[in-house]
Structures are given as C-alpha cells and as structure tokens.
Amino acid sequence: MTEITSRRGLLFGAAAVSAGALLTGCTSNEPSDSKDEPAGNDQPAADDKPGKKVTIGFAGPQADHGWLNAINDNAKERAEKYSDVTLEITEGSNDTAQQIGQIETLINKKVDVLVVLPADGKALTQVGLKAMRAGIPVVNLDRIFNTPQAYRCWIGGDNYGMGLNAGHYIGEKLKGKSGARVIELAGLDNLELTKQRSKGFDDALKNYPNIKKVARQAADFTVESGQAKMAQLLQAQSKFDALWNHDDDQGVGALRAIEQAGRDGFLMVGGAGALSAFQAIKQDDGVLKATVLYPPTMAASAIDLARALGQGKGIGGMAEFEIPSSITLYSAVVDKTNVDQYMSTGFK
C-alpha cells in the first residue's frame, strides 16, 4: 500500500500485470521482417525465453497482513518461473533500520537488480540512493522513495483511483435514489494512502448530488478493528444505503459486525482484492457486492521489470527502448459480472 502515489505513471490494468502479460509473450527477440514497423520494435524485449542470468535482491516489510503476504508470494512464484533468475530474498521487517541493513547486505553481495517495498519510503530513500550509486538499478515497489534518484522504476497501486472507482460504482448503483446515504470505513488515518483513498471517494461522490456521506470511521487494516469500528457505525447509523470499506482484511471483521447486528438493505464495496471477498461476491447472498483492486500481482510485475533491467531489455509491445520510469496500476472494480476473471489473483 503506497504512501505517495505518482498518478502520472503509465496505467496498466490488473489483468495486464498478471500471468506475465506486462513483459512476456509480446514480442520476439528476433527482428521483424516487416519494413513498416517502428524502429523501436527492433529493440530486444523481455519474454519467457532463457537469457542472461540475473540475480535479483528482494526486500519487503514483514508479512503481517494478507496483502503483504501475497506480495511476497507473487515475487517468489514469479522468480521461480524463470530459469535465468536467482532471487535473493530477505526476511521481511517493519523495522526501518533492520530493513536498511538487509538492503545493504544485498548491495554488498552485488546483486544485479534490487526490488524494494520499503516499510517506510522516506526512511529508506538513502539506501535506495546508495544502491543506484553502486550501479544497481532499483525497482521501487509501491511505497515510494522521496526522490526518483533512488530508483530506476517505480511500480505500484493507485490509492486515489481506488476511492474514485469505489465512489463511482456506488454512485451509479444509487443514481436513482433520492436522499441516498453513504458511510465509509477507512484505514489508518495517519497514512497518506488512507487520505488519498478517502479523497478519491469524496471526489467521486461530488458527481452524485443525490448522495450524502453521513459517517466515517477509521480502522487499522485488521479484522478486529474492522469489527469494532463497524459496530460503532451500525450503532450510530440506523439507516444507510451503501458502505465503502478500504480494506478486505478489515472487511472480514466488518461483515461479522453486520451479521451480528442483523443488518442488511445496503450494498458494501470492499478494497484490495482478498479471496474471501471474491468468494462472497460470487456467492451473492450478502451485502458485499464488489471490491476495488489494489493488486498484489504488482510484485510479480516488479520481478518481470527487474529481470528486463538485468538483461538490458525493454517491454514488448512498446516502441521505447527502455522500460518506463513509473507504472501505476489501475484499480479495477470486481463484482459478480467479472469476479471469475480475478478469482485466481485473490489473496488469503
């Protein structure tokens, strides 16, 4: 979950970054016979074929949340797919000093490329700079460093876009309802990502004058906090038409509180893309009708990008010789109409 997101990055849908669509299978390493193609298409692009061996160092925070665990799993599984990739992975830590030490160890090992999801982007900026100055390109995953000089490529989610798409989904569902009332179960308020998600949500609702946000509570991305804060919202609000919950993990607790209170008659939209949320949406027998993605598949794409950097290749299907400096993933809305497409990407 990003701290500060550059929304001017290149937009890719979640489906495009899964199953290798971003970097693999797009172009061949062999020049095309066609004389009409742009010159950029002659640049070697990453594909599944074994190439130059690349050692990738991976450092992330402690996997104390379903989404973070899925980040680690996606990175490992993607690296195992490539016979030319060796993954040096650190033990995740939320302690910035410890994570800095782990990254310095990878620098000293002279890995070819680094993929870093910082516990704190600001605090780890200097070690990112250290790697870049040592000639090791850095793929900055999601939580962004303070300066672009600390990374070669940033890839991450769009927190503002999450809120925007959640708001528009709810707005369209309630478009014909006069005096519609909406509530919000946010994440940790001291995080920039939470502020961005709420801002996007509020900005979207401005397009629907019939809708008023009547209450907001901040939880902390845990099942327990979701249950407790949702219980408070239910007690304070006797009637509402829609709920947006920022995070599917805390949404498990929110759904417990809703069930215990015996409440229904409203629609709920979640956030991130947990498997449990996908399953509930598919079953379609409760209030949870959709969730807005913050795809952990970005870690798999980060490995793809690191491999391409290590092999001096670009992205297939693009005319540019180099990979982009910034890639922002699209926050797709998953509901019963498309849930089967995303089921395999759901995290536990």
C-alpha positions in Angstrom: 0.0 0.0 0.0 1.6 3.1 -1.3 2.4 6.2 0.8 2.6 8.7 -2.0 1.5 7.7 -5.5 2.6 9.4 -8.6 -0.7 9.2 -10.6 1.1 10.4 -13.8 2.6 7.0 -14.2 1.8 4.6 -17.0 -1.6 2.9 -16.4 -1.9 -0.8 -16.6 -5.0 -2.9 -15.6 -4.6 -5.6 -13.0 -5.3 -8.3 -15.6 -2.4 -6.9 -17.7 0.1 -7.4 -14.9 -0.9 -10.9 -14.1 0.3 -14.0 -16.0 3.2 -12.2 -17.5 1.2 -10.0 -19.8 3.2 -6.9 -18.9 6.5 -8.1 -20.1 6.2 -11.6 -21.6 4.9 -13.0 -24.8 4.5 -9.6 -26.5 7.4 -9.6 -29.0 10.2 -11.9 -30.0 13.9 -11.2 -29.6 14.3 -11.7 -33.3 14.0 -8.7 -35.6 10.8 -8.5 -37.6 10.8 -8.9 -41.4 8.3 -6.1 -41.8 9.8 -2.8 -43.0 6.8 -0.8 -41.9 7.2 -1.4 -38.1 8.7 1.4 -36.0 12.4 1.2 -35.3 11.7 0.7 -31.6 10.2 -2.7 -32.3 13.7 -4.0 -33.1 14.8 -3.4 -29.5 15.0 -6.8 -27.7 12.0 -7.2 -25.4 11.7 -9.4 -22.3 10.0 -12.7 -23.0 9.9 -16.2 -21.4 12.9 -17.5 -23.3 16.0 -18.0 -21.1 18.5 -15.2 -21.4 21.3 -13.6 -19.4 21.3 -14.9 -15.8 20.1 -12.2 -13.4 20.4 -12.1 -9.6 17.5 -10.1 -8.1 17.6 -9.0 -4.5 14.1 -8.6 -2.9 13.4 -6.7 0.3 10.0 -6.1 1.8 8.3 -5.4 5.1 7.0 -8.1 7.5 4.1 -10.0 6.0 1.7 -9.2 8.9 -1.3 -8.6 6.5 -2.8 -10.7 3.8 -1.9 -8.3 1.1 1.8 -8.1 2.2 1.9 -11.9 2.4 0.6 -12.0 -1.2 3.3 -9.6 -2.3 6.0 -12.0 -1.1 4.2 -15.0 -2.6 3.9 -13.2 -6.0 7.5 -12.3 -6.1 8.7 -15.8 -5.2 6.4 -17.5 -7.6 7.3 -15.2 -10.5 11.1 -15.6 -9.9 10.7 -19.4 -9.9 9.1 -19.2 -13.3 12.4 -18.0 -14.9 15.4 -20.4 -15.1 17.7 -17.4 -15.6 16.6 -15.6 -12.4 18.1 -16.2 -8.9 16.1 -14.5 -6.1 17.9 -13.3 -3.0 15.1 -12.6 -0.6 15.4 -11.0 2.8 13.4 -11.8 5.9 10.7 -9.1 6.0 10.9 -6.4 8.6 8.8 -3.4 9.7 11.9 -2.0 11.5 13.4 0.5 9.1 16.9 0.1 10.5 16.8 -3.6 10.0 15.4 -3.3 6.5 18.2 -0.8 5.6 20.7 -3.3 6.9 19.2 -6.1 4.8 19.3 -4.0 1.7 22.9 -3.0 2.4 23.7 -6.7 2.6 22.2 -7.2 -0.8 24.2 -4.3 -2.2 27.4 -5.8 -0.8 26.5 -9.1 -2.4 26.5 -7.2 -5.7 23.1 -8.4 -6.9 22.2 -7.3 -10.4 18.9 -5.6 -9.6 17.0 -4.7 -6.4 13.3 -4.8 -5.8 12.3 -2.9 -2.7 9.0 -2.5 -1.0 10.0 -0.2 1.9 8.5 -0.3 5.3 8.8 3.5 5.1 9.6 5.1 1.8 11.0 8.3 3.2 13.2 6.5 5.7 14.7 4.1 3.1 15.4 6.7 0.4 19.1 6.9 1.3 19.7 3.2 0.9 17.9 3.3 -2.5 20.3 6.1 -3.5 23.2 4.0 -2.3 22.2 1.1 -4.5 21.7 3.3 -7.5 25.1 5.0 -7.0 26.6 1.5 -6.8 25.3 0.8 -10.3 22.4 -1.5 -9.1 19.1 -0.5 -10.6 16.3 -0.4 -8.1 12.6 -1.3 -8.8 10.8 0.6 -6.1 7.6 -1.3 -5.3 4.5 0.7 -4.2 5.7 2.7 -1.2 7.7 5.4 -3.0 11.0 6.8 -2.1 11.3 10.6 -1.6 13.3 11.1 -4.8 13.2 9.5 -8.3 17.0 9.4 -8.0 16.6 6.5 -5.6 15.0 4.2 -8.1 15.1 3.3 -11.8 11.5 2.3 -12.0 8.5 2.7 -9.6 5.5 0.4 -9.8 2.6 0.5 -7.5 -1.1 1.0 -6.9 -3.4 4.0 -7.2 -4.9 4.8 -3.8 -6.8 7.9 -5.1 -8.1 5.7 -8.0 -9.3 3.1 -5.5 -11.5 5.7 -3.8 -12.6 7.3 -7.1 -13.7 4.0 -8.6 -15.4 2.9 -5.4 -17.3 6.2 -5.3 -18.4 6.0 -8.9 -19.5 2.3 -8.5 -21.7 3.2 -5.5 -22.8 6.4 -7.2 -24.1 4.6 -10.3 -25.9 2.0 -8.1 -27.7 4.7 -6.1 -28.1 7.1 -9.0 -31.9 6.9 -9.0 -32.4 7.1 -5.2 -33.3 10.4 -3.6 -31.6 11.3 -0.4 -29.1 8.3 -0.5 -26.9 7.9 2.5 -23.3 6.5 2.4 -20.8 5.6 5.1 -17.1 4.9 5.0 -14.9 2.5 6.9 -11.4 3.8 6.3 -7.9 2.5 7.1 -5.3 4.2 9.4 -5.8 7.9 9.2 -2.1 8.7 9.8 -1.2 7.1 6.4 -1.1 9.1 3.2 -2.7 6.1 1.4 -5.8 6.4 3.6 -6.1 10.1 2.9 -5.8 9.5 -0.8 -8.4 6.8 -0.8 -10.9 9.0 1.1 -10.2 12.0 -1.2 -10.9 9.9 -4.3 -14.1 8.6 -2.8 -15.3 12.1 -1.8 -14.4 13.5 -5.2 -16.4 10.8 -7.0 -19.4 11.4 -4.8 -19.4 15.0 -5.8 -20.8 13.8 -9.2 -23.9 12.5 -7.5 -25.9 15.3 -5.8 -28.5 12.8 -4.5 -25.8 11.1 -2.3 -24.5 12.3 1.1 -21.7 10.7 3.1 -23.1 10.7 6.6 -20.4 9.0 8.6 -16.8 7.8 8.6 -14.7 5.7 10.9 -11.0 4.8 10.7 -10.0 1.2 11.4 -6.4 -0.1 11.2 -6.5 -2.9 8.5 -7.1 -5.7 11.0 -10.1 -8.0 11.4 -10.6 -6.9 15.0 -10.5 -3.2 14.2 -12.9 -3.7 11.3 -15.4 -5.4 13.5 -15.2 -2.9 16.3 -15.4 0.2 14.1 -18.2 -1.2 12.0 -20.2 -2.0 15.1 -19.8 1.7 16.1 -21.0 2.8 12.6 -24.0 0.5 12.8 -25.0 1.7 16.2 -24.8 5.4 15.1 -26.5 5.0 11.7 -29.9 3.3 11.8 -30.2 3.6 8.0 -27.8 3.9 5.1 -27.7 2.7 1.5 -24.0 1.9 0.9 -20.7 1.3 2.7 -17.2 1.6 1.3 -14.6 -0.3 3.3 -11.0 0.5 2.4 -9.5 -3.0 3.1 -10.8 -6.5 2.6 -8.9 -7.9 5.7 -10.7 -5.4 8.0 -13.8 -6.1 5.9 -13.9 -9.6 7.4 -14.5 -8.0 10.8 -16.9 -5.5 9.3 -19.0 -8.3 7.9 -19.0 -10.1 11.3 -20.4 -6.9 12.9 -23.0 -6.6 10.2 -24.1 -10.2 10.7 -24.2 -9.9 14.5 -26.4 -6.8 14.2 -28.7 -8.5 11.7 -28.4 -5.6 9.3 -28.9 -5.6 5.5 -30.7 -3.4 3.0 -27.5 -1.8 1.8 -24.6 -2.6 -0.5 -21.0 -2.9 0.6 -17.9 -2.3 -1.6 -14.5 -3.5 -0.3 -10.9 -2.8 -1.2 -7.7 -4.6 -2.2 -8.9 -8.0 -3.6 -8.9 -10.7 -1.0 -10.0 -14.2 -2.0 -12.7 -14.2 0.7 -14.2 -11.0 -0.8 -14.2 -12.6 -4.3 -15.9 -15.7 -2.9 -18.6 -13.7 -1.1 -19.2 -11.6 -4.2 -19.6 -14.7 -6.4 -21.9 -16.3 -3.8 -24.0 -13.1 -3.9 -26.1 -13.8 -0.8 -24.9 -10.9 1.4 -24.3 -7.2 1.4 -20.8 -7.4 -0.1 -21.3 -6.8 -3.8 -17.9 -5.5 -5.1 -14.3 -4.8 -4.2 -11.8 -2.4 -5.7 -8.4 -3.8 -6.5 -5.1 -2.9 -5.1 -3.4 -5.9 -6.8 -0.5 -7.7 -5.1 0.4 -9.0 -8.6 2.4 -5.8 -8.8 5.2 -7.8 -7.1 5.2 -10.3 -9.9 5.5 -7.5 -12.4 8.3 -5.9 -10.3 10.2 -9.2 -10.8 9.5 -9.0 -14.5 10.8 -5.5 -14.7 13.9 -6.3 -12.6 14.7 -9.2 -15.0 14.3 -7.0 -18.0 16.6 -4.4 -16.5 19.2 -7.0 -15.7 19.1 -8.3 -19.2 19.1 -4.8 -20.8 15.7 -5.4 -22.5 12.6 -3.3 -22.9 8.9 -4.1 -22.7 7.2 -6.0 -25.5 4.6 -4.0 -27.4 6.2 -0.6 -26.7 8.3 1.3 -29.2 10.6 2.8 -26.5 14.0 1.1 -25.9 13.8 1.4 -22.1 11.2 0.3 -19.5 9.1 3.2 -18.1 10.3 5.1 -15.0 6.8 4.9 -13.4 4.0 2.4 -13.7 0.7 3.0 -11.9 -1.7 0.0 -11.7 -5.4 0.5 -12.4 -7.8 -0.1 -9.5 -10.5 -2.2 -11.3 -13.8 -2.8 -9.7 -14.6 -6.5 -9.3 -18.3 -7.5 -8.9 -20.4 -10.6 -9.9 -20.0 -9.7 -13.6 -16.2 -10.2 -13.7 -15.2 -12.0 -10.4 -14.3 -15.2 -12.1 -11.7 -13.4 -14.2 -9.9 -12.2 -11.0 -10.5 -15.2 -8.7 -7.0 -16.6 -9.2 -5.4 -13.3 -8.1 -7.3 -13.2 -4.7 -5.0 -13.2 -1.7 -5.7 -15.1 1.6 
